[in-house]
Amino acid sequence: MNEAAANAHLARSVGSREANNPSSPVAEFGGDQPLRLDAGVDLGPFRIAYNTYGTLNADKTNAVLLCHALTMDHYAASPSPTTGKPGWWSSLVGEGKPIDTSKFFVICSNVIGGCLGSTGPATIDPRTGEPYGLDLPVVTIPDMVRAQKMLVERLGIDTLFAVIGGSMGGMQVLQWAVSYPDKVFAAVPIATGSRHSAQNIAFHEVGRQAVMADPDWCNGRYFSEGKRPVKGLAVARMTAHVTYLSEIALHRKFGRNLQDRDRFGFGFEADFQIESYLRHQGSSFVDRFDANSYLYLTRAMDYFDIAAEHDGLLANAFKGSKTRFCVVSFSSDWLFPTAESRTIVHALNAAAASVSFVEVETDKGHDAFLLEEPDFYRAVDGFISSAARARGLAQ
């Protein structure tokens, strides 16, 4: 395949198509409405891809913003165009579910720096006609939240009833509550922390180095070269996926079971089921995610540290907050262990904020917030119902 044909093939790939011609609604912001980034530069024009579910009430007081995790998207409760699978939170969002779309107007947007419609490194740079690649400025969690605020205002909404998200989404929830406390009635940060730990930064760096070591990464300009660093990105995904699970869950699912054989192969093929599983996770991931976006979003998580902007004291960030918080952790989550959620709760208590806390007992690890977990659903349902009554939204 020659270079022109290779580039044409890449342009037809699902991920590349969604990056520049998303299947969802898009909010466009021109050069006269730039996004001011923490890096000290303005990003404009830019766009945000999003989905909505349910109906906004006449008073515009029933809006719920969902913030997605690192490799998720804005298809929280509708099928993904890249995989055809149901929305990643379809079990939590919908009519009669904890986040009830017969009562709430639910918004979910693809973050800035992502690869499914919002401006990111795979987006065509209007100045050059080529994908931004590494020419896109580095983005942060506060940058993502500022962009979301612009979207929410574009939709005619002044105050959000609730902001909810897990992992990187939980970081966005906390940032919303700190940056715009008067615009968030209720906040549900799930399986997250107020800053990224050294261990988590280390895992992310391993993943980034895997991507950048792939000869097809081409210093971030792989689209122009008609290539994709699929091997490096697959390894990055495999490494990260291990952190989303727990040792108990891995043992229960796989143990030391062999894959399609009854004896060792004495080679380096996938002898064990866990090896086969991780290879599948890696190979399927590269079909739906952009490698440069992986670099940008992991870096955004690494930079996150709420206390740093408040004299190093987390409680200062929440001082005077009227937002109602429900902090959720999972007992077997070693990526964002319960201790990190307790740190947030202690800071909220010190700031005299309204906060409830639940640690869900589960062996499913960090990914528990995306899996069938009845106790988690009950906790969210109870908190949202109580907050809705306080907001005057109960039906």
Buried (B, 14 or more C-beta within 10 A) or exposed (E): EEEEEBBEEBEEBBBBBBBBEBBBBBBEBEEEEBBEBBEEEEBBBBBBBBBBBBEBBEEBBBBBBBBBBBBBBBBBBBEBBBBEEBBBBBBBBBEEBBBBBEBBBBBBBBBBBBBBBBBBBBBBBEEEEEBBBBEBBBBBBBBBBBBBBBBBEBBEBEBBBBBBBBBBBBBBBBBBBBBBBEBBBBBBBBBBBBBBBEEBBEBBEEBBEBBBEBEBBBEBBBBBBBBBBBBBBBBBBBBBBBBBBBEEBBEEEBEEEBBEEEEEEEEEEBBBBBBBBBBEBBBEBBEBBBBBBBBBBBBBBBBBBBBEEBEEEBBBBBBEBEBBBBBBBBBBBBBBBBEBBBBBBBBBBBBEBBBBBBBBEBBBBBBBBBEEBEBBBEBBBBBBBBBBEEBEBEE
